[in-house]
């Protein structure tokens, strides 16, 4: 009953606000809405405060890096409506240099979630009250969950007995850094021998 109610009002909502929504998918009774960076705060405000939806809880915020795509990053805002016992995922695509508006004034827990995304992916959130690192050290260089971040990092940390403190040193590798080509052998440009056809 709840799902029919939810889909009915979501359908009417999509008719009224077509510019806010790029795409909608329903997978396992969960709604995924793709929106643009320009309209996402308006959409988030409506989904939280409208009596038809009441997604009052931001349960999670995460990011995915696609370095070869035009819109490199994709943010996922996972919302929960306790009243209707339903989940919704709001998705934003944007490029590397594009900042995203902070949702911390709508959801107080977005403050720390956005700090985590900033720390690990380097996504800048406009109007965030306290955007600083939360998981890595303040002097840390780079963003460790980006696909172009080297697996070994840039610095190594060790405790120095003589100095009686933790020391940061540049990593010295015995082997030079290599770029790997991850082309699938099944998608190779080399023409393969065609299978023998009986007919």
N, C-alpha and C positions, 0 to 999 in steps of 0.2 A: 504493500500500500504506500509506504514512504517513497519507494523508488518511482512509482507512477506519478505521485505528487511532485517529486523533485524534477523529473524530466519534463512534466507539463509546464511548470513555471520556468524552468531553464529554457525551454523552447520559446516561450513568449518573451523571455528576456533577450534572447538572441535576435528575435525579430525587431525589438525596439532599439537595440544598440549594436547594429552590424559593424560599425567602425571600430568597436572595442575588441572584437573577436576575429582572429585570423582562421582558426580551425578548432574543431571540437571532436574529441574521440571519447567513446565510452568503452572501457575495458574492465571486465569483472565488476560491474556495477559501480565503478568509480569514474568520475568525469574528469577529463583532461582538457583544459582550455589553453590554447596558444594565443597570446596577445602581444601587442607591441610595447616597447619600452615607453612610448609616449603616453599610452592610455592605461597602463597597468595599475597605477595608483587609484585612478577613478574606478576601475573595475573592482579592485580590492576593497575600496570603501563601500561600494554597493553590495558586494558579497557579504561583507561583515555586518552592515547596518540595516540592510533591507529585511523586512519581516518575512519575506518569502524564502530567504536563504539562511541567514544568521550563522555564518561561518565565523564564530567568535574566537576560535582557537587556531593559532598558527602552530601546528605540531612540529614542523620541520622546514628548514630552508637549506637547499643544497645546490651545487653547481656542477656542470660537466663541461669539459674542455674539448672542443673539436678543432684542432689547429689548422686543418686543411679546408675548413668551410669559411664562407664569407662572414657569416655570423659565428664567431669563434666560440662564444660562451652561451650556455643555456642555464637559466636559473629556474628552480622548481620550488614553488611555495605550496606546501602541503597544508590544506585547511581542513578543519573539522567542525561540523555543525552538530552540537550535542542535542539540540532540540529535535532535529530530524534524523539524528543518528546516521550521518552521511559524510563522506569524504570527497574532497575536490582538490585537484592539482592545477595550479595556475602556473603557466610556463611562459618565460620571456626569452627571446633570442636577441642577442646584441653583439656588436663587434668589440674588439679589444680596447679601443680608445673611447668608447661610449660609457659615460657614467650612468648609474641607475639611482633612482630616487629611493630614499630610505623609507621603510614602512614602520619604523620604530614608533612613530606617533600613533599608529593604528594598533599595533601589537607590541607590547612592552618587551616581550622576549625576543623580538626581531633585533634588538640592540646587540645582544651577544651572538646571535646567529649570523648577522651581517658582519660583525667583527671577525668571526671565524672564516667566512667566505673571503673577506678582504685579506686576511692573513695568509690563507692557503692558495688563493687564486689571483689576488691582486685586483679584484673588482672594487671600484671606487663607488661609494654610496653618498649621494648628495644629501645634505642636511642631516647627516648622522650626528648625534650628540657627542660621541666619544669614539671616533674611528681610529683605533690603534691595534697593534698586534695582541693576540690573546693566547695563542698556542706556542708560537716560536719566540725566540729571544728578541729583544728590541733592536739589537744590532744585526739581526739576520738579514742576509741579502737574498733577494729572489722570492719566488712563491712556489713552494714545494709540490703542489698538486697540479701545476701546469704540465702539459705533456712535453714541453721543451726544457724542463728543469732536469739537469743531469742526475742520474740515480745516486751518484756518490756525493752530490752537493758541491759546494765551493770551499767550505771550511771544515776542518776536523776539530773536535773538542777533546781535550785530555787534561788530566790533573797533573800539574808540574810540581814535583817534590821540592825542588829548590826554591821556587817562588811561593809555594804553599797556596796555590790558587788554580782555578781553571784557566786554561790557555786556549785561545783560538789560533789556529795555524792554517795556512793554505794547504790544500790537499796536494800531495805529491804522488802521482800515479806512475807505476812502472811501465804502463802501456798508455799510448796516446789515446785520446778520446776518439771514438769512431762513430760515424753515422751509419745506421743500418737501413737497408731498403726492405720494407715489409710488404713488398708486392706478393700477392698470393700466387702460388705456382699454377693455380687453376685459371687465373685471369691473365696469364702471360700472353705476350704478343706473338710468341713463336707458334706457328701453326702445327697442330698435332696431327698424327696419322688418324684418318677416319676409320671407325670400326667397320669390320666386314659386314656387309648387309646381305642377308640370305635371300631377300626378295628382289 
